[in-house]
Amino acid sequence: MRTTLENLDNVLLNKLGAGGSPLAYVTRKDVALPESPTVPGEDDPGVGLPTLQEELIRRTRHEGAHYVADNQAVWNIIRSFTHGGPAWN
């Protein structure tokens, strides 16, 4: 199961959605968009951090036509990973 989840994370990080963001934004833990460039209580992470990919995952909205298409793409990926196996149920 752990290998499957790691493979799924890898696919979602490396496949871009309709708006150009990695599909990992669809499955991120916090749906609400951050209000500031840094996480509250977090120190400046340094030059060039967070990466563009991390910011796209963190800030892409969960609404609109691109989200609908990306959500469907994520479901298709998850289905292909799990269909017919023990994770399907």
N, C-alpha and C positions, 0 to 999 in steps of 0.2 A: 504494500500500500504506500509506504514512504517513497519508494522509487517512482511510483505512478504520480504522486503529488509533485515530486521534484521535477519530473518530466513535463507535467502539465504547466507548472510555474515557468519553466524554461521556454516552452512554446508560447505562452502568453506574453512573456517579456520580449520575445524576438519577432512576433508577428504584429504588424501594424494594422490598426483599424481604419475605418473609412475616413476619419479626420487626421490620420497620421500619428496618432498616439499608440503606444504599445497596448495590446488588448488586456494587459494586466490591470489597467485602470478599472475595468468592469468588476473585478473581484477584490478590489482593495478593501481593507478593513473599515476605514472611515469614509462614508459616502459624502458627508458635508465638506465643502471646499474650505481650505484654510483662509483666514482673513488676512494674514500677513505672510511675507516671504519666508519667515522662519517659524518653526513650531514654537508655541508659547513655552517659555521656560528652557528653551534650547539655546545654547551658545552658538555663535557663528561657526559653522562647520569648516570654513576655510575657503580658499580661492578655488573656484570652479566646482564647488559643492553646494547644494546637491547637483547631481548631473542633470542634463537636459531630460534624459529618460525618466529619472526619478521625479522630476517636476511635472512632466507630462502625465505620469501615472497619478500623481498626487492632486493635480488640478483640473483634469479633464472632467467635464460635467456629466452627470448621469441623467441627461435629458436630451431631447431632440432626435432628429433623424439619424445622425451618426451613431448615437448611443443605441438606438433600436437595432440598427444593422450590426453593430459590434456585439451587442448582447446575444443576438441570434448566432453570430459567428462563434462566440465563446461556447454557447450551448452545443453547437455542432462539434466543436473540438472535444468538449467533455464527453459527449455521447460516443464519439469515435474511440475515445480512450477506455470507456467503461462498458459499452454495450456488449452483452453476452458474458460478462465477467462477474465476479463477486461484488463489485462496487455498483453494479447497475441498480440493484434494489435500493 
